[in-house]
Amino acid sequence: MRREHYRWAMHWFDNADAIAPALPAIWLVRTGVNPRNLTERAALRRGTARQVLARQLGCREDDVVIDHDKAGRPLLALPETPGLHVSLATRAGGVAIGLAQHPLGVDVESVEARAIAPLDLLHPDERRFLEATAPSIRPLAFARLWAAKEAYVKAIGTGFVRPPESFCVSLPSETRFNVFDPLSGTDHQGELRLMKNGGQDVLAAAAIVLD
């Protein structure tokens, strides 16, 4: 039997100085920086997250310490705030920061107009969905789909140790996605957004919060 988990109402912001009135909250920040390697990406992600979290928690940036658990998920080591969960992502100078009182995952993916979607990494239903999608919008559909998949495996704490084809994402609208996980028999719902630059859609963002 499939069990449905209803999505949480999320607050979305595009300003690192914004303070969320309630959680969960997602900040999508265009930094204007173009990291050249993984080290620079990690530094940009961590620095932007510290700025956001300091504003949200009412402390100095120097007082914010982000660590990782045994599975590699980021966690807020300082200030001590039991029950708060953090998720981070970086792509093409855009940083996503998620904060919630339940496990969550966020991800951002570039919309690559000329990229060929790796269909062999997808669930059969996802492959059929993309194959039926008009070529002109297929790159955006794939970016949304993959961002949703990565957000989900971040939320459950496995990363892509969990094979991406072992669960199914569907996109019922431009702002919502569903995940069916046959291992748990549950349906989950998450939210989608686009990060824009110069009027063009460049990044697809996804966020999901689990019970």
N, C-alpha and C positions, 0 to 999 in steps of 0.2 A: 504494500500500500504506500502510495506517495503521500508524504506529509508536507504541507505548505507552510513556509515561514514568510510572513509578510515583511515587506521592506520597511526600513526606518525612514522617517522624514529627515532629510539632511539639509544642513545650511551650507551654501556654497559661497565662496568669496574669491575675488581675484586680486586682493590687496593684502600684502603681508602684515599690514598694521590693523586689519579688521579684527574685531573682537566678536566672537560668536555668542549670541544670547543663550544658546543651549547646544547640547551635543546630541548626535554626532555632527561634526563640521569638517568641511573639506576646503582647503585653500589651494587654488591654482595660481601660481605666481610666475609671471613672465619676468625673468631676471635681466634679460638683455646680454647675458654672458653666454659664450659658446665654448663649453668645456672641450678640451682636446683629447682627453684620455679618461680612464676610469677613476684615477686619483682625483682629477679636477672635478669630475662629476660628483664623486662622493663628498668632496669638500663643499661644493656648491649646495648639495642637498642638505648636508648637516648644518651649514651656516644659515640657510634660509629657514630651516625647521626651528633652529634655536631662536631666531628672530620672531617667528610666528608664535611659538610656544611661550616665550617670555612675555609677549603682549597679552596672550590669552590667560596666563597664570599670574600675571601681575608681579613679575620678578625681573631681575636683570638677565641679560643674555648670558653673562658669565656664570650665572647660577643654574643654567640649564645644561644637563649632562645627558647625552643620548648614548645608550649602550645597546647590546644585542643579546638576545637569549640564546640558548643552545641550538635552536633551529635557525638562527640567523636573523630573526625578526627584530626590528628596532624596538627598544623599550626606553621609557623615560626613567632614568636612574635617579636624577635630581632635577627639580625638587621632588621629594617623596610624595607621590600622589597615588595611593593605592586605588586600583580599579580603573585607571586610565590606560587606554591602548593607543599606540601610535603606529602609523604606516606612512612610508615615504616612497617617492618615485621621482625620477629625473629623466628628461628627454629633451634634447635640442634647446637647452637653456630654460626649459620650463620645469618647475618643481611643484609636485603635489604633496601636500601634507594632510593627513587625516588624523582626527582625534575623536575618540569615542569611549564610552563606558562599557563596551563589549568588543570582542575581537573584530577587527576590520582590515580591509585591504584596499589600497589605492594603486592605480597604475596610469601611466600616460604612454601613448604610442604615436609615432609619426605616421602621417598619412602619406604613403609613398606611391605616387601616381604610376610609376613604372615598375614597381616591385611585383614579383610573382608570388602570390600567396602560397605558403607551404601546406597544401591541402592534406598531405599525408600525416600532418601533425594534428589534424582536427577530427572531431567526432563525425561519424557519417552524416548525421543530420546537419551539422554545420557545413560540411562540404556541399551538400545538396543546396543549402541556402545560398552559399556564395556562387555556386554554378548557375543558379537561377537569377542572380542579381545582375543588373545591367552593367556592362564593363566600365561605363563612365563613373559609376559610384561604388564599384567593387573595392577599390583601395580604402575608401572611407569605411565601408562595411567591415572589411577585414580588420582595420585598425581598432574599431569599436569592439569587435568580437574578441580580438586578442587581448586588448586592455581589460575586458571583463574577465577573461579566463585567468590572466595573471593576478588581477585583484582578488579573485576567489582563492587561488592557491596561497596567496599571501595571508588571507584571512584565516584559512584553516591551518596555516603554519607549516606547510610542506614545501612551498615553492614548487618548481617543476620536477622535483623528485616524483611527484604525482604526475603520471603521464597526461598530457593535455587532451588526448583523445578519449580519456576514461570518463569524462563528464561532458555535459552538453549545455552550451549557452545559446539562448535565442534572444532576438532583438525585436520586441513587439513595438517599440517606438524609438524616436531619436533620443529620448532622455531616460529610457529604462531598459534593463536587461533582466532576463531570468536565467537561473542556473538549476539544472536538474542533476543531482549527484546520485547515481545508482548505488554507490557504496553505502550511503546513509538513507536512501529512499526519500530524500527531501528536496523540495523546491525552495530556492532562495531568490530574492529580488534585490537588484542593485540599481544604481543610477549612473547615467552617462552625461558628459558635458564635452564641449569643444573649446579648446584654447585657440584664440585667434591672434593673428599678427598682420597688420596692414590690410585688414579686411578679408584675409584669406584663412581658411581653416587649415591649421598645420598640425595640431595635436588632438588626439582623441583621449579623453580621460574617463576612467571608470572607478567607482567606489562601491563597496558592499560592506555591510555590518551584519554579523551573525549573532544569534542568541547565545 
